[in-house]
Amino acid sequence: VPALCPTVLKDPEPKVWYDGFGDSGINMTLAVWFVPANLMQTKNDVFIAMKKVFAMADSFEPISDFEPSSNGTIKIESMYLAKNGNDVIGATCQVSGPTYEQATIIVGLDKKGTVTGVEFLKITDSPGFGLKANDPTFIMPNGKTFYGQFEGKKAADGFTAGKNFDAISGATITSVGIANLIESRDTNTGAH
């Protein structure tokens, strides 16, 4: 599995060591080599995306008691408080999961649970159809980009294609998958 990550080097190859037995399994350590420049680029991309989805924030603070979680195949990987001065004005969350293939997004929500923005970190869907979800020049019939149409909507209300958001023609699976990623973000932030 580590070999599938584009930032992990193939040489030297990843190593696994068995550390002992846990309560209900075997404890292991995984070691990988990666290019530090890629790590810095990834961090930079995440912070730029957070600022895009929460333009009113002047800083972002990692939520220290957040535990990455998974709801089936959707993973909530990280969460940050969006702050303006000392005031918390919302949160951002990095979520990944299935679309037609796979996507990783940053979602912003204000304190009322309203989506402030959606930015893609990665999407591997088919060119010509699924990748329109991330294309800033592709305008939906509602006059907005695919990802822009979620701004101003309450994530807790859920998203249903054709009802409260427009799916991309020819890419319904991608469209519904991304809506599911945005919805899942709301289920894990209420306590923070």
C-alpha positions as a printed NumPy array, in Angstrom:
array([[  0.   ,   0.   ,   0.   ],
       [  2.714,   2.621,   0.75 ],
       [  4.127,   2.056,  -2.731],
       [  0.873,   3.449,  -4.161],
       [  1.507,   6.845,  -2.55 ],
       [  3.179,   9.129,  -5.138],
       [  5.399,  10.852,  -2.541],
       [  6.862,   7.571,  -1.216],
       [ 10.132,   6.57 ,  -2.861],
       [ 10.404,   3.121,  -4.425],
       [ 14.101,   2.874,  -3.502],
       [ 14.752,   2.217,  -0.707],
       [ 11.526,   0.281,  -0.537],
       [  9.126,   0.491,   2.435],
       [  9.881,  -1.798,   5.398],
       [  7.579,  -3.394,   7.964],
       [  8.687,  -4.616,  11.404],
       [  6.598,  -6.618,  13.846],
       [  6.765,  -5.046,  17.312],
       [  4.751,  -7.527,  19.311],
       [  1.215,  -8.461,  20.11 ],
       [ -1.52 ,  -5.962,  20.964],
       [ -4.867,  -6.526,  22.672],
       [ -6.493,  -7.808,  19.509],
       [ -3.792,  -7.935,  16.863],
       [ -0.151,  -7.582,  15.967],
       [  1.651,  -4.255,  16.428],
       [  3.763,  -3.239,  13.446],
       [  5.994,  -0.335,  12.442],
       [  6.059,   0.92 ,   8.868],
       [  9.01 ,   2.94 ,   7.57 ],
       [  9.016,   4.767,   4.253],
       [ 11.366,   7.189,   2.497],
       [  9.954,  10.266,   0.814],
       [ 11.171,  13.427,  -0.873],
       [ 11.001,  16.244,   1.723],
       [ 10.18 ,  18.769,  -1.011],
       [  6.976,  16.848,  -1.727],
       [  5.982,  17.004,   1.931],
       [  6.471,  20.757,   2.003],
       [  4.543,  21.166,  -1.253],
       [  1.709,  19.07 ,   0.152],
       [  1.575,  21.167,   3.341],
       [  1.623,  24.343,   1.256],
       [ -1.215,  23.079,  -0.958],
       [ -3.331,  22.27 ,   2.111],
       [ -2.861,  25.714,   3.671],
       [ -3.625,  27.487,   0.392],
       [ -6.802,  25.403,   0.045],
       [ -7.842,  26.231,   3.63 ],
       [ -7.469,  29.945,   2.936],
       [ -9.536,  29.596,  -0.253],
       [-12.406,  27.854,   1.544],
       [-12.281,  30.254,   4.501],
       [-11.149,  33.641,   3.176],
       [-12.285,  35.462,   6.347],
       [ -9.867,  33.446,   8.504],
       [ -6.482,  34.932,   9.267],
       [ -5.149,  31.763,  10.902],
       [ -5.84 ,  28.055,  11.201],
       [ -5.224,  26.025,  14.353],
       [ -5.044,  22.227,  14.297],
       [ -7.69 ,  20.633,  16.482],
       [ -5.521,  18.826,  18.998],
       [ -8.084,  16.288,  20.234],
       [ -9.174,  15.293,  16.724],
       [ -8.76 ,  11.637,  15.843],
       [ -8.76 ,  10.869,  12.112],
       [-11.814,   8.785,  11.4  ],
       [-13.376,   6.703,   8.72 ],
       [-17.023,   6.278,   7.856],
       [-16.818,   3.234,   5.618],
       [-14.67 ,   4.333,   2.691],
       [-14.735,   8.077,   3.489],
       [-11.838,   9.289,   5.642],
       [-11.778,  12.502,   7.64 ],
       [ -8.033,  13.078,   7.756],
       [ -7.538,  16.413,   9.52 ],
       [ -9.441,  19.321,  11.03 ],
       [ -8.454,  22.916,  11.737],
       [-10.235,  25.725,  13.539],
       [-10.628,  28.762,  11.284],
       [ -9.872,  31.881,  13.324],
       [-10.134,  35.617,  12.853],
       [ -7.957,  37.151,  15.526],
       [ -8.752,  35.132,  18.656],
       [-12.294,  34.31 ,  17.551],
       [-13.173,  30.882,  16.149],
       [-15.322,  31.495,  13.07 ],
       [-15.576,  27.913,  11.797],
       [-13.51 ,  24.92 ,  10.797],
       [-11.872,  23.275,   7.807],
       [-11.603,  19.582,   7.226],
       [ -9.619,  17.412,   4.836],
       [-11.765,  14.528,   3.571],
       [-10.979,  11.771,   1.078],
       [-13.031,   8.991,  -0.385],
       [-14.635,   7.462,  -3.441],
       [-16.04 ,   9.484,  -6.291],
       [-15.929,   7.673,  -9.634],
       [-12.388,   6.927,  -8.526],
       [-10.966,   8.963,  -5.639],
       [-10.865,  12.569,  -4.388],
       [ -9.383,  14.524,  -1.503],
       [-10.995,  17.851,  -0.666],
       [-10.825,  20.637,   1.889],
       [-14.244,  21.822,   3.102],
       [-14.92 ,  24.933,   5.163],
       [-17.931,  25.388,   7.422],
       [-18.849,  28.409,   9.51 ],
       [-20.134,  28.037,  13.072],
       [-23.711,  27.644,  11.798],
       [-22.72 ,  24.661,   9.628],
       [-22.886,  26.577,   6.35 ],
       [-20.381,  25.563,   3.674],
       [-17.91 ,  28.408,   3.095],
       [-16.041,  26.665,   0.298],
       [-14.743,  23.466,  -1.256],
       [-11.253,  22.981,  -2.733],
       [ -9.782,  19.907,  -4.351],
       [ -6.36 ,  18.645,  -3.316],
       [ -6.649,  15.621,  -5.607],
       [ -9.142,  13.991,  -7.945],
       [ -8.393,  10.961, -10.117],
       [-11.688,  10.695, -12.009],
       [-11.968,  10.437, -15.774],
       [-10.804,  13.348, -17.926],
       [-13.597,  15.022, -19.83 ],
       [-16.294,  14.098, -17.324],
       [-15.352,  13.598, -13.667],
       [-12.514,  16.119, -13.731],
       [-15.065,  18.833, -14.537],
       [-15.825,  18.78 , -10.811],
       [-12.506,  20.569, -10.208],
       [-12.456,  22.712, -13.366],
       [-12.861,  26.429, -12.565],
       [-13.865,  27.122, -16.194],
       [-16.688,  24.558, -16.224],
       [-19.888,  26.417, -15.317],
       [-23.025,  24.535, -14.33 ],
       [-26.524,  25.539, -15.547],
       [-26.976,  27.301, -12.173],
       [-24.17 ,  29.726, -13.17 ],
       [-21.599,  28.387, -10.698],
       [-18.713,  25.958, -10.81 ],
       [-19.572,  22.444,  -9.634],
       [-17.79 ,  22.927,  -6.309],
       [-18.967,  26.561,  -5.975],
       [-22.634,  25.551,  -5.87 ],
       [-22.214,  24.103,  -2.355],
       [-21.213,  27.455,  -0.816],
       [-23.899,  28.945,   1.383],
       [-25.697,  25.63 ,   1.919],
       [-26.046,  23.812,   5.239],
       [-24.059,  20.576,   5.19 ],
       [-26.349,  19.043,   7.813],
       [-29.277,  19.294,   5.369],
       [-27.523,  16.765,   3.133],
       [-27.11 ,  16.931,  -0.62 ],
       [-29.313,  15.248,  -3.193],
       [-28.505,  15.523,  -6.898],
       [-31.259,  17.347,  -8.766],
       [-32.798,  18.606,  -5.533],
       [-30.3  ,  20.922,  -3.856],
       [-27.299,  20.62 ,  -6.17 ],
       [-26.742,  19.994,  -9.865],
       [-24.823,  16.878, -10.918],
       [-22.388,  17.037, -13.82 ],
       [-23.99 ,  15.49 , -16.895],
       [-22.133,  12.249, -17.622],
       [-20.462,  12.29 , -14.197],
       [-23.263,  11.6  , -11.737],
       [-21.176,   9.127,  -9.725],
       [-18.425,  11.734,  -9.303],
       [-20.979,  14.409,  -8.385],
       [-22.712,  12.288,  -5.751],
       [-19.354,  11.081,  -4.379],
       [-18.161,  14.645,  -3.815],
       [-21.466,  15.596,  -2.185],
       [-20.998,  12.618,   0.167],
       [-17.511,  13.863,   1.072],
       [-18.896,  17.307,   1.918],
       [-21.72 ,  15.823,   4.002],
       [-19.399,  13.506,   5.937],
       [-17.316,  16.48 ,   7.025],
       [-20.259,  17.861,   9.02 ],
       [-20.879,  14.656,  10.971],
       [-17.552,  14.837,  12.781],
       [-17.127,  18.536,  13.605],
       [-20.018,  19.368,  15.877],
       [-18.12 ,  18.597,  19.075],
       [-15.272,  20.91 ,  18.09 ]])
